[in-house]
Amino acid sequence: MSAESDPVYAPDQLKPGNRKRARKAAIISAAIMLLFFWGNHEGNTENIWLVVFAVGLVAALIVDAVLRRNGLKPEDQ
């Protein structure tokens, strides 16, 4: 019965991704979001959302680095 409940994975799902490339992409995305301040929108609602998402990306990178440094997250993921 355990063979039926085991999850099925494709081989590429188990390969670790390129962590350095993902970090660079997150930083570049946050910077591009902040460049959208000079768009064609009125009011500050869009600006608030842009800042929230950019700060969220940077916060996720910081939390990931702290967890990896403390050994709470494996290095291969």
C-alpha positions in Angstrom: 0.0 0.0 0.0 2.9 2.4 0.5 3.9 2.1 -3.2 0.5 3.7 -4.1 1.0 6.6 -1.7 4.6 7.5 -2.7 4.8 10.7 -4.7 5.9 10.5 -8.3 8.6 13.0 -9.4 10.1 13.8 -12.8 13.9 13.7 -12.8 14.2 17.4 -13.4 12.1 18.2 -10.3 14.8 16.7 -8.1 17.7 18.7 -9.6 18.7 21.7 -7.6 18.3 25.1 -9.3 21.0 27.7 -9.8 20.8 29.6 -6.5 23.2 32.4 -7.5 21.2 33.1 -10.7 18.0 33.1 -8.7 19.4 35.6 -6.2 20.6 37.9 -9.0 17.2 37.7 -10.7 15.4 38.6 -7.4 17.7 41.6 -6.8 17.3 42.8 -10.5 13.5 42.4 -10.2 13.4 44.4 -7.1 15.4 47.2 -8.7 13.2 47.2 -11.8 10.1 47.5 -9.6 11.6 50.5 -7.9 12.3 52.0 -11.4 8.5 51.8 -12.1 8.0 54.9 -9.9 8.5 57.0 -13.0 5.6 55.5 -14.8 2.4 56.9 -16.1 0.3 56.4 -13.0 -1.3 58.9 -10.6 -1.5 58.6 -6.8 0.7 56.7 -4.4 -1.2 53.3 -4.3 0.9 51.8 -7.1 4.1 53.2 -5.4 3.2 51.5 -2.1 2.6 48.2 -3.8 5.9 48.4 -5.8 7.8 49.1 -2.6 6.0 46.3 -0.7 6.9 43.7 -3.3 10.5 44.9 -3.7 11.0 44.9 0.0 9.4 41.4 0.2 11.8 40.0 -2.4 14.8 41.4 -0.6 13.4 40.2 2.8 13.0 36.7 1.3 16.6 36.7 0.2 17.8 37.8 3.6 15.7 35.2 5.4 17.0 32.5 3.1 20.6 33.5 3.7 20.2 33.5 7.5 18.5 30.1 7.4 21.3 28.6 5.3 24.0 30.2 7.4 22.4 28.7 10.6 22.1 25.3 9.0 18.3 25.3 9.1 17.9 24.9 5.4 19.9 22.5 3.3 22.4 23.8 0.8 21.2 21.6 -2.0 17.8 23.3 -2.4 
